[in-house]
Amino acid sequence: MKRLFFIVFILLVLSCFNSSNACSIFVTEFTVYIKSTIVGEDVTLRCQSKDDDFGYHVLNSSKVDYDWSFCQNFWGSTLYFCHFWRPNYEQVFDVFNNTIVKHCIQGTFDDNICSYEVRDDGFYLFKQDNYVWVKWFDWKQASSTELPKEYTLSP
């Protein structure tokens, strides 16, 4: 009996460290979805966490959205933030953290989406818990009209 318990335990531990993109049974998969509704201006964004940097992306009439999926860590401390730029404006904020997560949960392990709309007047989060768009942040006046020197577009 002890041997069976040990084997089951080892299999469960290994599923936590699964190297595929699928989440284990102990963590939940999320997608962050960002869409720009701004017409006639590019919105440049750079999203990252402690471990991942997705590079710079431009949202405009040719490409209106950007998204990525990930498995929330076992401790629930996963954090992603994004820096946004447009002419004369910028903003930086967490797009996923342990507070925002409650607005993204749809009740399943693999269908949880944090949806943001980038609008002329600010940033809106779709709250899954009551199905409404809520203004999350305003744009801030840009400290500089230039993007950082390391700026290069991701493919």
C-alpha positions as a Python dict, from the first residue, in 0.01 Angstrom:
ca = {
    (1, 'M'): (0, 0, 0),
    (2, 'K'): (284, 239, 83),
    (3, 'R'): (444, 163, -251),
    (4, 'L'): (122, 247, -440),
    (5, 'F'): (88, 572, -247),
    (6, 'F'): (450, 660, -329),
    (7, 'I'): (399, 593, -703),
    (8, 'V'): (82, 803, -713),
    (9, 'F'): (260, 1080, -523),
    (10, 'I'): (553, 1079, -767),
    (11, 'L'): (314, 1093, -1066),
    (12, 'L'): (130, 1390, -916),
    (13, 'V'): (455, 1574, -848),
    (14, 'L'): (575, 1509, -1202),
    (15, 'S'): (250, 1645, -1343),
    (16, 'C'): (325, 1973, -1163),
    (17, 'F'): (651, 2004, -1354),
    (18, 'N'): (512, 1898, -1689),
    (19, 'S'): (723, 2056, -1963),
    (20, 'S'): (441, 2084, -2214),
    (21, 'N'): (221, 2393, -2248),
    (22, 'A'): (-72, 2223, -2078),
    (23, 'C'): (-126, 2312, -1715),
    (24, 'S'): (-121, 2046, -1449),
    (25, 'I'): (-426, 1956, -1244),
    (26, 'F'): (-295, 2184, -966),
    (27, 'V'): (-276, 2511, -1160),
    (28, 'T'): (-511, 2703, -1386),
    (29, 'E'): (-449, 2821, -1741),
    (30, 'F'): (-514, 3187, -1824),
    (31, 'T'): (-502, 3400, -2136),
    (32, 'V'): (-439, 3773, -2137),
    (33, 'Y'): (-610, 3933, -2438),
    (34, 'I'): (-545, 4296, -2530),
    (35, 'K'): (-737, 4473, -2808),
    (36, 'S'): (-696, 4830, -2929),
    (37, 'T'): (-1002, 5024, -3044),
    (38, 'I'): (-799, 5339, -3116),
    (39, 'V'): (-834, 5446, -3480),
    (40, 'G'): (-553, 5616, -3670),
    (41, 'E'): (-279, 5572, -3408),
    (42, 'D'): (-36, 5295, -3329),
    (43, 'V'): (-32, 5159, -2975),
    (44, 'T'): (299, 4997, -2886),
    (45, 'L'): (312, 4758, -2595),
    (46, 'R'): (567, 4550, -2413),
    (47, 'C'): (445, 4284, -2170),
    (48, 'Q'): (658, 4084, -1932),
    (49, 'S'): (692, 3902, -1603),
    (50, 'K'): (992, 3816, -1390),
    (51, 'D'): (1064, 3521, -1622),
    (52, 'D'): (915, 3620, -1960),
    (53, 'D'): (960, 3923, -2185),
    (54, 'F'): (734, 3915, -2492),
    (55, 'G'): (908, 4209, -2661),
    (56, 'Y'): (746, 4504, -2833),
    (57, 'H'): (425, 4474, -3034),
    (58, 'V'): (226, 4732, -3226),
    (59, 'L'): (-153, 4740, -3234),
    (60, 'N'): (-317, 4934, -3517),
    (61, 'S'): (-570, 4886, -3796),
    (62, 'S'): (-362, 4597, -3938),
    (63, 'K'): (-325, 4413, -3606),
    (64, 'V'): (-580, 4510, -3344),
    (65, 'D'): (-504, 4251, -3077),
    (66, 'Y'): (-233, 4063, -2891),
    (67, 'D'): (-260, 3770, -2649),
    (68, 'W'): (-66, 3501, -2467),
    (69, 'S'): (-155, 3207, -2245),
    (70, 'F'): (19, 3073, -1937),
    (71, 'C'): (-28, 2853, -1634),
    (72, 'Q'): (-71, 3036, -1306),
    (73, 'N'): (187, 2915, -1058),
    (74, 'F'): (93, 2686, -772),
    (75, 'W'): (116, 2968, -514),
    (76, 'G'): (-111, 3205, -711),
    (77, 'S'): (156, 3473, -730),
    (78, 'T'): (192, 3492, -1110),
    (79, 'L'): (231, 3853, -1225),
    (80, 'Y'): (243, 4004, -1574),
    (81, 'F'): (262, 4375, -1646),
    (82, 'C'): (257, 4579, -1966),
    (83, 'H'): (392, 4917, -2070),
    (84, 'F'): (182, 5093, -2336),
    (85, 'W'): (279, 5387, -2558),
    (86, 'R'): (95, 5603, -2809),
    (87, 'P'): (174, 5955, -2930),
    (88, 'N'): (208, 6181, -2620),
    (89, 'Y'): (74, 5914, -2379),
    (90, 'E'): (189, 5605, -2193),
    (91, 'Q'): (80, 5376, -1910),
    (92, 'V'): (222, 5082, -1714),
    (93, 'F'): (13, 4843, -1505),
    (94, 'D'): (-29, 4482, -1399),
    (95, 'V'): (-248, 4296, -1648),
    (96, 'F'): (-245, 3982, -1433),
    (97, 'N'): (-188, 3940, -1060),
    (98, 'N'): (-355, 3777, -761),
    (99, 'T'): (-612, 4061, -740),
    (100, 'I'): (-707, 4074, -1109),
    (101, 'V'): (-740, 3695, -1134),
    (102, 'K'): (-1088, 3698, -979),
    (103, 'H'): (-1217, 3904, -1274),
    (104, 'C'): (-1081, 3653, -1526),
    (105, 'I'): (-1208, 3321, -1394),
    (106, 'Q'): (-1484, 3160, -1598),
    (107, 'G'): (-1509, 2842, -1395),
    (108, 'T'): (-1289, 2601, -1591),
    (109, 'F'): (-918, 2522, -1583),
    (110, 'D'): (-850, 2621, -1944),
    (111, 'D'): (-1100, 2892, -2042),
    (112, 'N'): (-1004, 3186, -1821),
    (113, 'I'): (-943, 3514, -2003),
    (114, 'C'): (-831, 3855, -1881),
    (115, 'S'): (-963, 4082, -2158),
    (116, 'Y'): (-849, 4441, -2195),
    (117, 'E'): (-958, 4710, -2439),
    (118, 'V'): (-722, 4996, -2511),
    (119, 'R'): (-940, 5299, -2583),
    (120, 'D'): (-881, 5669, -2647),
    (121, 'D'): (-973, 5754, -2289),
    (122, 'G'): (-795, 5465, -2113),
    (123, 'F'): (-782, 5094, -2042),
    (124, 'Y'): (-1084, 4877, -1973),
    (125, 'L'): (-1100, 4533, -1813),
    (126, 'F'): (-1385, 4294, -1887),
    (127, 'K'): (-1501, 4162, -1551),
    (128, 'Q'): (-1609, 3802, -1607),
    (129, 'D'): (-1786, 3793, -1270),
    (130, 'N'): (-2054, 4045, -1378),
    (131, 'Y'): (-1999, 4074, -1756),
    (132, 'V'): (-1918, 4446, -1778),
    (133, 'W'): (-1630, 4656, -1911),
    (134, 'V'): (-1480, 4864, -1629),
    (135, 'K'): (-1235, 5147, -1678),
    (136, 'W'): (-916, 5027, -1513),
    (137, 'F'): (-664, 5305, -1591),
    (138, 'D'): (-639, 5638, -1770),
    (139, 'W'): (-360, 5724, -2011),
    (140, 'K'): (-78, 5931, -1856),
    (141, 'Q'): (102, 6214, -2028),
    (142, 'A'): (421, 6064, -2174),
    (143, 'S'): (749, 6160, -2008),
    (144, 'S'): (917, 6125, -2347),
    (145, 'T'): (789, 6093, -2702),
    (146, 'E'): (1049, 5825, -2778),
    (147, 'L'): (1035, 5454, -2712),
    (148, 'P'): (1325, 5302, -2514),
    (149, 'K'): (1651, 5255, -2706),
    (150, 'E'): (1625, 4872, -2693),
    (151, 'Y'): (1295, 4892, -2887),
    (152, 'T'): (1273, 4623, -3155),
    (153, 'L'): (955, 4469, -3289),
    (154, 'S'): (886, 4104, -3224),
    (155, 'P'): (786, 3896, -3526),
}
